[in-house]
Amino acid sequence: MREFQRKQHKRRFLYSRFVLLALLIVLALVIKAVWGAYGREQEGTANLERAQNGLAALRARSTELEEKLAHLKTLEGIEAEIREQFQMSKPGEKMVVVIPDKSSEEAISEPRQSFVSRLFDIFR
């Protein structure tokens, strides 16, 4: 009989509101911790992807700069860079400046009318 009463006492204690409330609070804390870990994992994944994209861009830029540096180590590369940066020419060379014709600018700037708008212009 005492064994039965002890089991009943344990069962009443385990199913009491206090224990169930405590278990609910523990469950809520565990869920919050898991949710926070999931959020940090998502943020870490996004940061990793951004870092990998940045690394790829830096590698491409490095390759581009190395190619430009190799080009500048040649006499033709140096000459081309000087001509581009300082707009210089060799002795005896002449510089040509091309000025566009005004009539071609007007023809380009005038928008073409559609068939319908030309049709309405006839009746105006």
Summary of the structure (lengths in Angstrom):
residues: 124
radius of gyration: 40.1
end to end distance: 112.6
largest distance: 122.2
contacts: 207
relative contact order: 0.03
helix: 78%
strand: 0%
